[in-house]
Amino acid sequence: MVLLVISETGLGERWDQLWLPRRPLATDDFFGGVYRMSRPAALGKRYVESNPKLISNLLIVDIDHDDALSRALWERPEWLPNLVVENPLNGRAHAIWALLEAITRTEYARRKVVAFASVVIEGLRRSVDGDLGYSGLLTKNPIHPSWNAHWIHQTPHSLTGLAGHLDTAGHLPGPAWRNSKARRADPTGLGRNDVLFTTARHWAYREIRHHFGDPHGLTDAIMHKATLLNTDFSIPLLQPEVNGIANSISRWIITKSRMWADGPIVYDATFNTIQAARRDKSTQVRKNNRLDRQALIETE
């Protein structure tokens, strides 16, 4: 395999096309703090924010091994990363895949895309045995002289294309992974966005009954709950993204949800019907379990 390593000038032009944040977080030293700054100032720092506040167009995996570059390129001719940014001192690197279409992380209608993207990132991570705890917030700045930046190609990827290649290679996680207790307890990367949205949304559907006629009260309640849920993550989302998720949930409920439009009488009747159905199902399950135990005892 031939690896093209381009000049800093050429890389700067290509990175400027791929990298979208206008006022990103950046730092030279994590112990010295991470601060938001102008784009020109950030481009002089060793680490920069990977994506803008509310969209993602770059999928990034942290390969915490001394052969990171080889892992990023090995046996994947059709889904090579666009860029690998390597630490010359230890061989560890960030592998970066650019997307054909950016993902909006906070819009209600795009939640399935965000969930799908979190599965794809997990597949990419598994394919190189990447760092499970990497949040994806900051990446190595490829035009900083501290790093060796390897530009591989300039063709962006589609999520479906990446998913297909990962599935064929046996790296794409199945449905059980997304709903696993361990992942939901402390997700990373785009998984945090997915879990926070899903958990806050389900909570909000029950919270509606306390705020009929008070849309502002509902919005405030959802915002407060989303903020509390975010604090449970070992690496929380930034508050603007939490706000965006909460606002998208409340906006959808108030403008599109039948639960909100039909009012408290219909809501209570529907809620009581659902609860009764759940009780009946639970009762039947317990009854079946009891009958199974009795049958087992009789056969012994």
N, C-alpha and C positions, 0 to 999 in steps of 0.2 A: 504494500500500500504506500502511495506517495503522499506525503504530508506537506501541504503548502504553508510556509511561514512567511507572512508578508511584512512589509516595512511598517513602522509605527505610523507614518503618514497615511498609508493606504488603510490600515486598520482603523485609524481615527475616523476616516470618511465612512467606512462601513458601520462602525459602532454608532456613529451619529444617526444613521438611518434606522438601526435596530432599536436603539435605546430611547424610550419615550419620556421619562420623567422631566418636568420643566423646572421644578424646585425640589430636588431630591434630598433625602437623608444621605449623609456621607461622613467618613472619618478616616483618619490614618491609623488610629489606635483605639480599639474598643474600650480600653480602660480609661481613656481620656474623654469618652462621651461621644455620642452620635448626634449630629445636629443637621437641621434642614438649612439649605443654602442655595445660592443661585446655581444654575447648571454649569457655567464656566468654572466656578469655584469648586464644585463637586468633582469635575473632571480632573482636578489636580490631586484628588485624594485616592488612597489605596483601595478603599471600599466605597461602593455607591449603592443606592437603593435600586433594586432590580427592575421594578415596574412602577408606573404611576399609582396614585393612591387607590383608585377604584377599578383599574383594568389591568389585565396581564397579557402581554404579548411575548414574554420570554418564559420558558420553562427551564429551571436550573436545578441541577443535581450536584451536591457536594460529594466528591469522591475522595474519601479520607484514606488513601493508600499511596504508597510511593511509586506505583506504576499506573497512576490515574490516567495519563494520556493513552496508554495502551488499552486500558479497560474501556475508555470512551470510544475507541475506534475499532475494537475487536469484533469481527463477525457481524457487522451491521451496515453493509454497503448502501442500503436504501433508506436508512434512517440515522445517518451520522449526525452528530451535533453540528451546528453551524460554527461554533466557536468553543475552544477549550482554553481556559486561562489557568496557567500552571505556576505553582510556587517553585522556583528553581532550586530552593534550598532543601525541599523534602519530597518533591514530585507530586504533591497533592494538588488537586485542581477543581475548578468549577466547570462543568460541561453545560453548554447553553444551546437550547433548541428554540429557534424563532418560529412563531406561529403565523400561519397565513392570515388568520383572522383573530384579532384581539378578543379576549374574554372580558365581559363586563361582570365584575364580581358582586355587585350589590343589587342588580335589577331582578325583581321577582320572576319575571318571565324567562330569565336566563339561568335559573338555578340548576336545571338538569345539565347544562353545559359545564357549569362550575364543578358539579359532582363528577361528571365524566372526566374533566381535566385532572381532578385530584387522583382518580384511578390511573390515568395515563402517567402522571408524575411518579406514582408509586411503582408502576411498571418500569419506568426509566431508572428509578433508584435501584430496583431489584436487579436490573440488567447489568449494573456495574458494582453492586454491593455498596451503594452510596450511604451517606450518613443519614440514619433514621431520624435524627433530631434536628436536621437543618430546616430553618423556618422559611427560607427563600426570600427574606426581606432584603438582605444586602448581598452583593456579589463582588468578587474581585474585579476591579476596574481594569479592563484589558489594555488601556492605553497608558497605564502607569508603569514606570520603569522597574518597579519591584517584581513584576510578573513576566513570564514568557507566555505570550498570547499566540495561539495557533488558529488561524482562520481556515476552516475546512471547506466550506462552500457557502453560497449566498442564497440558496433556494429555501424559502420558508416551508414549514410542515403544516399539514392539517392534523387536527386531533384524531380524526377517524383513521387517517393514514398511519399515524404513529401507533394507535391502538391495534390496528390490524397486524402490523409488523411485530409488536410486542406479544400479541396473542399467539402468532405463529411460532415465535421463539420461546414461548412458554413462560413469559415474564409478567403478563397482565394478570392482576389479582382478580379473583372471582367476586360475585355479589356478597359472599359472606364476609369478605375483608372490610367492605365499606360499613357494614353494620356491626362489626365486632365490638365487644365491650372495651377492649384495650384501646382501639383506635378512637372510639367516641369519648373515652375518658380523657385522653390527652393527644389530640391530633396535631399534626405539623403541616407547614406549607399551606396549600389551598384547602387541605382537609379541615383546618380551623374554620375557614369561611363556611364550608359546607356544613360542618357540625353545628356551628353557632346559628346559622340560618334555620336549619331543620329543627333544632331544639327550641329556639325562640318562637318560631312559627307555630309549633304545636302548643306551646304554652299560651300564645296569644289567642288562639282559637277558644281556649277555655276562659281566658281573661275578658273576652268580649262582653260577657253577661254583666260585668260590673261597670260598663262604660257606655251603655246605650244613650244616645243623645249628647255624648261628650267625646267627640273625636280627639280633641287635644289631650284629654285625660288618658285615652287609650294609647296615643302616641307616646306620652310621657312614661306610661307604665311599661310599654314594650322597650323603650330606650333604657330604662332602669334595669329591667330584667336582662337584656342583652349585655349590658355593661357588667353585671354581676357574673353572668355565665362566662364572659371573656376572661375574667380574673382567675377562673379555674384552670386555664391553660398554662402550661409551664412557660410558654413564649406567647403572650397575648397578642392579639391583633392591635394595630394602632387605632386610637379612638375614632378618627374619621371613617374608617372602614366599618367599625361597629355601628356608628351613627347611620351610615348608609344602609346597612342591613336592616336596622330597626325601622328606619323611615320607609324602606321599600315594603316591609311587611305591613306596617300600619296603613300605608297608602293603598296597597292592594285590598286590604280588608275593607277600608272605608269606601273605596270606589268600585270594587268588583265583587266582593263577597256577598253571597245570598244570606249568610248568617247575619251580617250587619244590616242588609237591606230589609229583611223580613221582620226585624224587630224582636223585642224580648219575649213576646207570647209564643211565637213560632220557635224561637231559639230554645226556650224552656221545654216546649213539647218535644222538640227533636232531641234535646239533651236527655230528657227522661226516657225516651224510647231507646236511645243508644245504650244508656245505662242498664235498662231492663234487659236488653238483648245480651249485654255482656254478663249480667248476673245469671241469665238462663244458660248461657254457654258455659260459664264457670261451674254451675250446678251440674250440668250434664257431664262435664269432664270429670268432676269428683265422683259422680255416680258410676261412670264407666271404669274409673280407676278402682273403685271399691269392688265392682263386679269382677274385674280382672284378678284382684287379689284373692277373692273368694274362690274363683275358678282354679287358681294356682294351688291354694290350700287343699281343695278337694282332690286334685290330681296327685298330690303327694301322699 
